[in-house]
Amino acid sequence: MHIPFVDLKSQYREIENEIKEAAARVFQHGIFVQGPDVTEFENTFAEYLGVKHGIGVGSGTDALYIALKCLGIGKGDEVITAANSFIATSEAISMTEAEVVFADYNTETYNIDLNDLASKVSKRTKAVVPVHIYGQPVDMEKLSAFAKEHHLFIVEDAAQAHGASFKNKKVGTFGHAGCFSFYPSKNLGAYGDGGAIVTNDDQLAKKCRMFADHGRKTKYDHQIEGCNSKLDSLQAAFLNVKLKYLEGWTERRISSASFYNNTLKEIVATPKVISGARHVYHLYVVRMKNRDQVRKQLSEKGIDTGIHYPVPLPLLEAYSNFGYEPSDFPIASSLKDEILSLPMHEHLTEEQIEYVADQIKIFIQ
Ligand SMILES: *Cc1c(COP(=O)(O)O)cnc(C)c1O
């Protein structure tokens, strides 16, 4: 038996006709950049989240960069984010020329640790980028109160958390801006790159839209230098199809996670969900002492797994100029050797989960 980590082929089989029809419509109307499919997606995605504006951009990385840039973040500023994320988060901060500052994470949620965050605030701190890692919301009530007290902007990295919520409010809608990625394997994925910024701030929405389109107000009236980062029409047309499935697919992920929890909770550390949170399980991450050995044995049994992430951001070669030591991020440095992401996607069957769980039990007991 082969258990893939994500299964975009099964997903495609479920929606094949609709995807083909959506593509055909775009080829027929011939508007490949901006146009009706993009507008429809921006509006329905914003509506789904419960936020005023949605702006389609080229990727999740661009979404973060453009949002930070349009909030005025730049040289001389510091922006704090979590040590546990994909490099896109810190890369986007550096792209604005601000300095990235890392905070360690919490052992229970794998999300940014609010105490460590507090210890990293300086006079130059302008913003915080919480990452709803693996699909688990950060406690946005506490984080928002903290940010308000310190006059910090919040730009949420919701690239792994489409549809996740905290106290019934969807992530991405708490901060000054929320950023999403539609990379193919994300919970809502395109068939190529794509991203979106969402915000309730009219001015910020206008600015992001302008910045992402060469800083123009009309065709050749460029008010500022911006960049070229757009969600293309084909991807938007595909996302319009997939958005209708997102809730159902998310529910399937949640029940797969609970099935995993029930079969694995005695033998490995299963994910903890904070009170009031809807975790959408972009990744299903467990923890165990002999991770590398188990991972190798699972691979021999045809089970694909992942490690998110093998090296905490501040300890990557890319940040060697900061000179960080593992002891600067004790939690991240110790957990990186124990975390293991098991297959998780909306087409996982109970039979597959049982197989994965059974194999883990054989190796651990
Ligand atoms: C995927 C991802 C991004 C970047 O998204 P792209 O669309 O690939 O640029 C940013 N942050 C996190 C946490 C991600 O997982």
Ligand as a Chemical Component Dictionary entry (heavy atoms), coordinates in Angstrom:
data_LIG
# 
_chem_comp.id                   LIG 
_chem_comp.type                 NON-POLYMER 
_chem_comp.pdbx_formal_charge   0 
_chem_comp.three_letter_code    LIG 
# 
loop_
_chem_comp_atom.comp_id 
_chem_comp_atom.atom_id 
_chem_comp_atom.alt_atom_id 
_chem_comp_atom.type_symbol 
_chem_comp_atom.charge 
_chem_comp_atom.model_Cartn_x 
_chem_comp_atom.model_Cartn_y 
_chem_comp_atom.model_Cartn_z 
_chem_comp_atom.pdbx_ordinal 
LIG C1 C1 C 0 3.134 28.191 1.834  1  
LIG C2 C2 C 0 3.481 29.182 2.870  2  
LIG C3 C3 C 0 3.812 30.513 2.566  3  
LIG C4 C4 C 0 4.104 30.995 1.177  4  
LIG O1 O1 O 0 3.223 30.785 0.223  5  
LIG P1 P1 P 0 3.629 30.758 -1.334 6  
LIG O2 O2 O 0 2.312 30.885 -1.975 7  
LIG O3 O3 O 0 4.299 29.450 -1.596 8  
LIG O4 O4 O 0 4.506 31.916 -1.613 9  
LIG C5 C5 C 0 3.977 31.415 3.589  10 
LIG N1 N1 N 0 3.895 31.032 4.872  11 
LIG C6 C6 C 0 3.616 29.758 5.220  12 
LIG C7 C7 C 0 3.514 29.413 6.666  13 
LIG C8 C8 C 0 3.414 28.794 4.229  14 
LIG O5 O5 O 0 3.165 27.530 4.595  15 
# 
loop_
_chem_comp_bond.comp_id 
_chem_comp_bond.atom_id_1 
_chem_comp_bond.atom_id_2 
_chem_comp_bond.value_order 
_chem_comp_bond.pdbx_ordinal 
LIG C1 C2 SING 1  
LIG C2 C3 SING 2  
LIG C2 C8 DOUB 3  
LIG C3 C4 SING 4  
LIG C3 C5 DOUB 5  
LIG C4 O1 SING 6  
LIG O1 P1 SING 7  
LIG P1 O2 DOUB 8  
LIG P1 O3 SING 9  
LIG P1 O4 SING 10 
LIG C5 N1 SING 11 
LIG N1 C6 DOUB 12 
LIG C6 C7 SING 13 
LIG C6 C8 SING 14 
LIG C8 O5 SING 15 
# 
